Amino acid sequence: MLAKVRSGAIIGLDGALVEVEVDILPGLPKTIIVGLPDTAVEESSERVRSAIRNSGGSFPGTRIVVNLAPADLKKAGPAYDLSIAIGILLSSEQVSADVGDTMFLGELSLDGGLRHTNGILPLVALAKGEGIPNVIVPESDAKEAALIEGINIIPSASLASLVSHLRGEAIIPPYKNDGNITPVAPLLNYTDLSDIKGQEHVKRALEVAAAGGHNVIMSGPPGSGKTLLARALPSILPPMTNEEALEVTKIYSVSGLLPGDTPMIRQRPFRSPHYTISNAGLVGGGHWPKPGEISLSHKGVLFLDELPEFGHSLLEVLRQPLEDKVVTISRAQGRVTFPSSFMLVGAMNPCPCGYYGDPFRKCTCPQSLVSRYQRRISGPFIDRVDIFVEVPHIDYEKLTDKRLGEASEKVQARVTAARERQLKRFSGTRLTSNTEMTPAEIRECCHVEDSAQSLLQAAMKQLYLSARAFHRILKLALTIADLDSCDTIKAQHVAEAVQYRPRRTED
C-alpha cells in the first residue's frame, strides 16, 4: 500500500513543502530513501526502525522505498523521521487515518520519543501558507510553533502517543498559546549607561546611532571603555515589534540557537565574534548554507572588537550587507538570501601599541606603522560607517565620582520617540529608519536650511568627501534633527554630523 505524508524542508530561512511517499514492496529487508537526502536523512531508517519497535509496532521485514518529493530539492536534517515513521505505519496498515490535512515534523529517538527539531517556526509558517490546518510537532517545540496563529499545533511526546491519537484512542488536545507574545522583557547581560563614568560625548554618539540605526566605530587606547560602551548600546535601542521578534526568532530557530525555554527572542541580539572567525562564520555558508553572525545580529548589534585585526576579506565582505541589508550566499545548487539589517559597532586602538595620541602614555609605534595600521580599514568600508568617535583615557576624578550619569531608560525614551518620527515619515514604504534611505528619499525628506547648506558645502570641499559620505552626513543630520523634534535640518545638526566623520593619520 502506498502512503503519502506531508513534511517540510528548510531553504535558507524559508520552508518548502516535502511529500514523503512510502511504498512497501516484496523483496529482501531493506529501506531505501531517495530524493537527494543528506547523511542525517539516510540514517533515519535505523532510527525509525528502533522507534517503531520500541513503540509497540512492527517494522516490515520487506523492501521499503521512501521518496522525498520533489526529488530535485536537497533534504537535510533529522526532521523527516516522524513523517517517514508515520508513512511506514500507514503503508503497513498498522494505522488507518486521513493525514492529508496534517504536516508531521520531528526527530525520533530510539525509544520512540520526539526530540527538539530546528526550524520549526518557518515550517509551521509554511504550513499556514500552504493551507495545511494541522501540524504535529515535538512537545518541546509546541510554544515555538504556536507563535504562528491560525494553525492547530498538536504536541506529541512520543511516537506511541501520536499513534494512539491517529487511531482515535487518546486524542492529543491542540496546544493553546497564552496569547502573550509582546516582545518586551527586562534586558539581561547589558550595561546601563548610568554605570559608565565619563565619555559623555561617546554616549551622545551612541544615542544618535541608536536613533537612526547608524553604524559606529570607536577608537581609543586600551581600557578607555569601548567594549563597555558597545555593550550598553542594546539598552537604549527601542524594543522590538512583534514582526521584528518573529524575524529574529526564525533565524535562531533555523540555526539551532533558540533557547529551549524561550519560544520567542524578545531582546535585540548582540553578537560579538572574535577576529579569528572565518568568512562562513561571519556571513554564513557551509555545504548546507546556515546564517552567520551578521544574520544572527539581525535587528540588533554586531560588535567587532579590535576591528583592524579582522582580515581584509572579512571587512570587505561586510560591504554588501551594510548597504543592502541582506546577504546572498551562492552555491552550485542555488542561491540563498539571509536578512542582515544590523547596526555595526567597531572598536579599535589608534595604533598597534594602542597609545597613539594618548596624553598619559607615550606611543612606541613609528608614524608609518600607525598610518598603515589605520589603513587596514579601507576607504570604501569607512564610507559605510556614519559615526567615527574618539574614546579618550578616563581621568581618576571621573572614575571616582559617585554621581551616576543619565540612565539608559531615559535615553531609550528619546531614541524611541525619534524612531516613531521616522516610522511616521516613511509610512507606506519599506523603510523603517533614516539609515535605510536612498538618494531619492534623501532628496525628498532632508529639508536643509540655508545656513546648514553653506556649512555642508564647506565640509565637502575641505574634507574631500565622497558622494556616499555626503548622503550619510545628511542622513545623520536628519537623525539629530529627529532627536530635537525638528522638521528641518539646521546648522547645528550638520555641524554635529560632520564632526563624526573619520580622521586618518598621514604618513
Secondary structure as GFF3:
##gff-version 3
##sequence-region A 1 507
A	DSSP	beta_strand	2	11	.	.	.	ID=ss1
A	DSSP	beta_strand	14	25	.	.	.	ID=ss2
A	DSSP	beta_strand	30	34	.	.	.	ID=ss3
A	DSSP	alpha_helix	39	42	.	.	.	ID=ss4
A	DSSP	alpha_helix	44	54	.	.	.	ID=ss5
A	DSSP	beta_strand	63	69	.	.	.	ID=ss6
A	DSSP	alpha_helix	81	91	.	.	.	ID=ss7
A	DSSP	beta_strand	102	104	.	.	.	ID=ss8
A	DSSP	beta_strand	107	108	.	.	.	ID=ss9
A	DSSP	beta_strand	114	115	.	.	.	ID=ss10
A	DSSP	alpha_helix	120	129	.	.	.	ID=ss11
A	DSSP	beta_strand	134	138	.	.	.	ID=ss12
A	DSSP	three_ten_helix	139	141	.	.	.	ID=ss13
A	DSSP	alpha_helix	142	145	.	.	.	ID=ss14
A	DSSP	beta_strand	152	156	.	.	.	ID=ss15
A	DSSP	alpha_helix	159	166	.	.	.	ID=ss16
A	DSSP	three_ten_helix	193	195	.	.	.	ID=ss17
A	DSSP	alpha_helix	200	212	.	.	.	ID=ss18
A	DSSP	beta_strand	216	219	.	.	.	ID=ss19
A	DSSP	alpha_helix	226	232	.	.	.	ID=ss20
A	DSSP	three_ten_helix	233	236	.	.	.	ID=ss21
A	DSSP	alpha_helix	242	255	.	.	.	ID=ss22
A	DSSP	beta_strand	270	271	.	.	.	ID=ss23
A	DSSP	alpha_helix	279	283	.	.	.	ID=ss24
A	DSSP	beta_strand	284	285	.	.	.	ID=ss25
A	DSSP	beta_strand	290	291	.	.	.	ID=ss26
A	DSSP	alpha_helix	293	296	.	.	.	ID=ss27
A	DSSP	beta_strand	301	305	.	.	.	ID=ss28
A	DSSP	three_ten_helix	307	309	.	.	.	ID=ss29
A	DSSP	alpha_helix	312	317	.	.	.	ID=ss30
A	DSSP	alpha_helix	319	324	.	.	.	ID=ss31
A	DSSP	beta_strand	326	331	.	.	.	ID=ss32
A	DSSP	beta_strand	334	339	.	.	.	ID=ss33
A	DSSP	beta_strand	343	348	.	.	.	ID=ss34
A	DSSP	alpha_helix	367	374	.	.	.	ID=ss35
A	DSSP	alpha_helix	379	383	.	.	.	ID=ss36
A	DSSP	beta_strand	387	390	.	.	.	ID=ss37
A	DSSP	alpha_helix	396	399	.	.	.	ID=ss38
A	DSSP	alpha_helix	408	425	.	.	.	ID=ss39
A	DSSP	three_ten_helix	434	436	.	.	.	ID=ss40
A	DSSP	alpha_helix	439	445	.	.	.	ID=ss41
A	DSSP	alpha_helix	450	463	.	.	.	ID=ss42
A	DSSP	alpha_helix	467	483	.	.	.	ID=ss43
A	DSSP	alpha_helix	491	499	.	.	.	ID=ss44
###
